[in-house]
């Protein structure tokens, strides 16, 4: 009987010890995140006030197109979204895509545009003049259903194209399906918007929340935290860090042209031999 009591006491003491250890670890983690939050707040203030001089040397021309993904529940905070856009306008960002999965921002675009002095819609500017317009901030509004519709249209176009190729008896090489062909199909149906250089995610989760995947193949994605906790200094720091990184990639239409050029050369060599 005494052994059972000793064993019971030992178990209770062990459980108490584990509970105390868990509390200490939990306290240490909370303390670490609290200190990190304070440090970020101080750094943001120093950046906003201009004390940290290096953030003034911002080459904003490197950021040609910025995408902002906002979690749907936070997208209802339209005043915060407007404040964010005003900050971006002050920094010098000229082309922005606003995305939320449910299309809340798209439904509120009139009120958003009304609060911005020099804002125009992406559809009005046109993709051809997009990078030449430095007088306005261009806004594109996107949602999850837009991506589904775009994929359906592009898939139908590719299907019809390859059905015709099969009926015409062309060689098998022309039926090869590549990522570049998908990009061309999306552009043909009018759903191939610009590929963002940088994408900010505002919300509790660290993902792009359904933003069209074919538009972010070479995009740098940064999680910015909750929209209600946004800071001007943190925004400026994230953009500054992006502009300091060298970008090395080839755009899809260049890859398609290289593929077609190589294919034509192979055909000429085969005909000569």
C-alpha positions in Angstrom: 0.0 0.0 0.0 2.8 2.4 0.9 4.5 1.7 -2.5 1.3 2.7 -4.3 1.2 6.0 -2.3 4.8 6.7 -3.1 4.2 5.9 -6.8 1.1 8.2 -6.8 3.1 11.0 -5.1 5.9 10.6 -7.6 3.5 10.8 -10.5 1.9 13.9 -9.0 5.3 15.6 -8.5 6.3 14.6 -12.0 3.2 16.0 -13.5 3.6 19.2 -11.5 7.2 19.5 -12.6 6.2 19.1 -16.3 3.5 21.6 -15.9 5.9 24.1 -14.4 8.4 23.5 -17.2 5.7 24.0 -19.8 4.7 27.3 -18.1 8.3 28.5 -18.1 8.7 27.6 -21.8 5.4 29.3 -22.6 6.5 32.4 -20.6 9.9 32.5 -22.3 8.3 32.3 -25.8 5.7 35.0 -24.9 8.6 37.1 -23.6 10.6 36.6 -26.7 7.7 37.6 -29.0 6.9 40.6 -26.8 10.5 41.8 -27.1 10.4 41.2 -30.8 7.2 43.1 -31.2 8.7 46.1 -29.2 11.9 46.0 -31.3 9.9 46.0 -34.5 7.7 48.9 -33.3 10.8 50.9 -32.4 12.5 50.1 -35.7 9.3 51.1 -37.6 9.2 54.4 -35.7 12.8 55.1 -36.5 12.2 54.4 -40.2 9.0 56.5 -40.3 10.7 59.4 -38.6 13.7 59.3 -41.0 16.3 58.6 -38.4 17.5 55.5 -40.2 18.9 57.3 -43.3 19.5 54.2 -45.5 15.8 53.7 -46.0 15.6 57.1 -47.8 17.7 55.8 -50.6 14.9 53.8 -52.1 15.1 52.8 -55.8 11.3 52.4 -56.2 11.6 51.9 -60.0 12.7 48.3 -59.3 9.3 47.6 -57.9 7.2 47.7 -61.1 4.2 45.9 -59.9 3.0 45.1 -56.3 0.3 42.6 -55.3 -1.4 42.8 -51.9 -3.3 39.8 -50.7 -5.7 40.4 -47.8 -7.5 37.7 -45.8 -11.2 38.0 -46.5 -12.3 38.9 -42.9 -9.7 41.7 -42.8 -10.7 42.9 -46.2 -13.8 44.4 -44.6 -11.6 47.0 -42.9 -11.7 49.4 -45.9 -10.3 52.4 -44.1 -7.2 50.4 -43.3 -6.9 49.3 -46.9 -7.2 52.9 -48.0 -4.5 54.0 -45.5 -2.2 51.3 -46.9 -2.7 52.5 -50.4 -2.1 56.1 -49.4 1.2 55.0 -47.8 2.2 53.1 -51.0 1.3 56.2 -53.0 3.6 58.3 -50.7 6.4 55.8 -51.1 6.1 56.0 -54.9 4.5 52.7 -55.8 2.6 53.2 -59.0 1.0 49.8 -59.9 -0.9 47.7 -57.3 -3.1 44.6 -57.5 -5.5 44.2 -54.6 -6.7 40.7 -54.0 -9.0 38.9 -51.6 -10.6 35.5 -52.1 -14.3 36.6 -51.8 -14.1 39.8 -53.9 -14.9 42.1 -51.0 -12.3 44.7 -52.2 -13.6 44.5 -55.7 -17.2 45.3 -54.5 -15.7 48.3 -52.6 -13.5 49.7 -55.4 -15.6 52.8 -55.9 -15.2 53.9 -52.3 -11.5 53.0 -52.4 -10.9 55.0 -55.6 -12.9 57.9 -54.2 -10.4 58.3 -51.4 -7.3 58.3 -53.6 -6.5 61.4 -55.6 -4.5 60.0 -58.5 -5.9 56.4 -58.7 -7.1 54.8 -61.9 -8.3 51.3 -62.7 -6.0 48.8 -64.4 -8.6 48.2 -67.1 -8.7 51.9 -67.9 -4.9 52.2 -68.1 -4.3 49.1 -70.2 -1.4 46.7 -69.8 0.5 48.2 -72.7 0.7 51.7 -71.0 0.9 50.3 -67.5 4.7 50.7 -67.0 4.8 54.1 -68.8 2.3 55.9 -66.5 4.1 57.7 -63.7 1.4 60.2 -62.8 -1.2 57.9 -61.3 -1.4 54.9 -59.1 -3.0 52.1 -61.0 -5.2 49.6 -59.1 -6.3 46.2 -60.2 -8.9 44.3 -58.2 -8.9 40.6 -58.2 -10.6 37.7 -56.5 -10.6 33.9 -56.5 -13.4 33.4 -59.0 -11.4 35.4 -61.5 -8.7 32.8 -61.5 -11.1 29.9 -62.0 -12.7 31.6 -65.0 -9.4 32.4 -66.5 -8.2 28.8 -66.3 -11.4 27.5 -67.8 -11.1 29.9 -70.8 -7.5 29.2 -71.3 -8.0 25.4 -71.1 -10.8 25.6 -73.7 -8.6 27.7 -76.0 -5.7 25.2 -75.8 -8.1 22.3 -76.3 -9.5 23.7 -79.5 -6.0 24.5 -80.7 -4.7 21.0 -80.2 -7.8 19.5 -81.7 -7.2 21.4 -84.9 -3.5 20.4 -84.9 -4.6 16.7 -84.6 -6.9 17.1 -87.5 -4.4 18.8 -89.7 -1.8 16.0 -89.3 1.0 18.2 -88.1 4.0 16.6 -86.4 3.9 15.5 -82.8 6.3 18.2 -81.6 3.7 20.9 -82.1 1.4 19.2 -79.6 3.9 19.7 -76.7 2.2 21.5 -73.9 4.4 23.9 -71.9 4.1 26.5 -69.2 4.8 29.2 -71.8 1.9 28.0 -74.0 -0.4 28.3 -71.0 0.8 31.9 -70.5 0.1 32.7 -74.1 -3.4 31.2 -73.8 -4.1 33.3 -70.7 -2.9 36.4 -72.5 -5.1 35.5 -75.6 -8.3 35.3 -73.5 -7.4 38.6 -71.7 -6.7 37.1 -68.3 -2.9 37.3 -68.3 -2.3 40.3 -66.0 1.2 41.5 -65.1 3.3 39.3 -62.9 4.0 41.1 -59.6 7.6 41.6 -58.6 6.5 41.5 -54.9 3.5 40.2 -53.0 2.5 41.2 -49.5 0.1 39.0 -47.5 -1.9 40.6 -44.8 -3.7 38.1 -42.5 -3.1 35.4 -39.9 -1.9 32.8 -42.4 1.3 32.6 -44.4 0.0 31.7 -47.9 -1.1 33.5 -51.1 -4.8 32.7 -50.3 -5.6 31.6 -53.9 -3.9 34.4 -55.8 -3.5 33.2 -59.4 -0.5 30.9 -59.4 0.5 31.6 -63.0 1.1 35.2 -62.0 3.5 34.6 -59.1 6.1 32.2 -60.6 8.9 34.6 -60.0 7.3 36.8 -57.3 8.8 37.3 -53.9 6.2 36.7 -51.2 6.3 38.5 -47.8 4.0 37.9 -44.9 3.2 41.3 -43.3 1.1 40.2 -40.4 -2.4 41.4 -39.5 -3.8 44.4 -41.4 -4.8 46.1 -38.2 -1.2 45.9 -37.0 0.4 47.4 -40.2 3.0 50.1 -39.8 4.4 52.6 -42.3 8.0 51.8 -41.3 7.5 48.0 -41.7 6.0 48.6 -45.2 8.9 50.8 -46.2 11.5 48.3 -44.8 9.9 45.4 -46.8 10.0 47.3 -50.0 13.6 48.5 -49.3 14.8 44.9 -48.8 13.2 43.9 -52.0 14.9 46.7 -54.0 18.3 45.6 -52.6 18.0 42.1 -54.0 19.2 41.4 -57.5 16.5 39.7 -59.6 17.6 37.0 -62.1 14.9 35.4 -64.3 13.6 35.1 -67.8 10.0 36.0 -68.6 7.8 33.3 -70.1 7.3 34.8 -73.6 11.1 34.9 -74.0 11.2 31.2 -73.1 8.5 30.5 -75.7 10.4 32.3 -78.4 13.6 30.4 -77.6 11.7 27.1 -77.8 10.2 28.0 -81.2 13.6 29.2 -82.5 15.3 25.9 -81.4 12.5 23.9 -82.9 12.8 25.7 -86.3 16.6 25.1 -86.4 16.1 21.4 -85.7 13.7 21.2 -88.6 16.1 22.9 -91.0 18.9 20.6 -89.9 16.7 17.5 -90.5 15.7 18.8 -94.0 19.3 19.4 -95.0 20.4 15.9 -93.9 
